[in-house]
Amino acid sequence: MRTNLERQLAAVRNLGILAHVDAGKTTVTERILYATGTTHKRGEVHDGTTVTDFDPQERDRGITIFSAAVSCDWDGHRLNLIDTPGHVDFADEVERALRVLDGAVAVFDAVAGVEPQSESVWRQADRHGVPRIAFVNKLDRAGADLDAAVASIRERLHPTPLVVQLPIGAEESFTGVVDLVQLRALVWADGEDTAVSGEVPAGLLAEALRRRRLLEEAVAERHPAALEEFCERETVSAPTLVAALRDMTRGGDGVVVLCGSAYRNRGIEPLLDAVVAYLPSPLDVPAVRGAAVAGGRQPGREAPEGGAVMRDVLSVELAPSAGALTVDADLTETRPADPSAPFSALVFKVAVTPTGRLTYLRIYSGTVEKGDVVWDAVAGRAERVGRILRVQADRHVQVERAVAGDIVAVVGVKSARTGATLCAPDAPLVLEPPGVAEPVVSVAVEACRGTQTGRLASALARLAEEDPSLAVRTDPETGQTVLSGMGELHLEVAVEKIRSALGVDVNIGRPRVTYRETVGRGVSGVVYRHVKQDGGAGQFAQVVLEVEPYEGEFVFRSAVVGGRVPQEYVRAVEAGCRDALAEGPLGGHRVTGLRVTLTDGATHVKDSSEQAFRTAGRFGLREALRACAMLLLEPVAEVTVTVPEAVVGAVLGELAARRGRVTGSEVRSGSAVVTASVPLAELFGYAGRLRGRTQGRGTFTARPTGYAVAPASVVAGGVQDRRCVTAVGR
């Protein structure tokens, strides 16, 4: 028998709404809030009256920029909902949300099907193992086709789609759905908020029975209990079907597909029922796993200096590329979703508001109450929780305590950053933080008036605190302050926030992209001797290095035999080589894609030290790179352009002029969809150019896909223009 607390946890659903931009994700969220009685008026994106898109920039632009959390109740269950951005520039917001969610609803446009960012967020959910159900939206649009949308889900995302509804009517005459599980019709009359349940229309009964049979067969193929019943009775009952769909969804063996029109409020109640029936509760997901902290803070002990706890996490390193913890499995610890277990929570968002600093938490275990002292296991310091807030987008309801499974915001935690772990002081734990993508576009920023320089520095620090995918640095050559982000729109939003919300007038330089350097042809036998004598103990270190191309980012190995270089000095050589990666010989860009082997070396009895070998590693690798055949890499993006068929030729010519390589094209509902790989640097200003070429009817999306070797003309420009080094990641 479950305890009362377990029953409460079983009634919680932590889910996100994922979609490509303009698929109707925010409208779905607004209709959910309206259907659950959380709001009493339907918010509209085009009117700027939505609950979750509350930021002035979101309302002006008509898109979601920042993830927003809301809570609502449905059928005795509490739904903690996060509405996520759909634009690729804000994919890091989605990443942080997915890290703390137990399930998700993926929204697809019934006309467009799977779009580029739909695919990206789906892959992100795959990486985090988040179960999903799919909602095919906008069935009332001209050209809407549920079967075509489902086919695109199957072909591009490769799940097993389990369609549980059949539309009643098409396009403008779409009025409801047939529930294939219960074999009933749900019809929404014009102006009505709730569906009327009834018999399946006679004209759709045969098709409904056929599709129900296909659903039964698909489920029986993959679920033992459904297969057993199907073999015995040649059918699967509704309760068995629901249980099988629940197991398949939570196990990742299938994706339940529903349909509707959120704008016309059709299909939302069945979607909520599906969330409750199929998506997992905190009790249904595996216990959270983290790195056990050796020698953590005990009650009554003084807090160590910042970072001391992280130094005590044995065999735990912060991966520089993804920001994720790589943990030795022997030192990990699990925490169940139990309110009586030691407290542990992950910080997934920080917002600095005029009324204070809000720290958003997903609580994985234990209980936290107002006034409690918690331990920041990453910073290594104690924090006091002043208030606990149940979040309703930009509005909050104060509560006295929060338990495992909750998503809340707390006030009073002053220094915890995104990705930090808050835990019980006497039971420290470090949870894996969400990954942080590397910035690819940069602009120089400066205050218009010298008197505002200090305010600009504070504003940039606040931006970087709220959004880890923004990086701020100073160009060592020009002295300029450089802001780096995930794309033009990302930087536009950040600069506008500096101007409007933070009250600083700024000038910005033209955007520049992040270049990289890599090894095209390696070298071996590069000898570097570091000798320094200036009185007293000297410095001596000799290293022999071999450099070769590598498919990953960087790997270091030692082939030294006979103990000619002690192990502690080998580690110092590796650290020096990593230091040398910051600036390559072509244009000072970061170096990636190489393997360095320490093949030999020499030491001095008195003058050798770790510092000497680190210096030798740094300068030795720089010398080796100058001897290598180096290649300049530029970031490229997959661009999907949707235009009227009549102007396809002009669009192809424009893409070719921007060094684009067309990879595919198709026709959808009278529009041509062209996919191409284009250097990111060539996309600046493309939006305006496309609108001009298509009389405002063309749209495009761009998704960064990695780096490619740049042509000679770009290499020459990259070498001459040292300012592009400011775009290099942190």
Order of alpha helices (4+ residues) and beta strands (2+ residues): alpha-beta-alpha-alpha-beta-beta-alpha-beta-alpha-beta-alpha-beta-beta-beta-beta-beta-alpha-alpha-alpha-beta-alpha-beta-alpha-beta-beta-beta-beta-beta-beta-beta-beta-beta-beta-beta-beta-beta-beta-beta-alpha-beta-beta-alpha-beta-beta-beta-beta-beta-beta-alpha-beta-beta-alpha-beta-alpha-beta-beta-alpha-beta-alpha
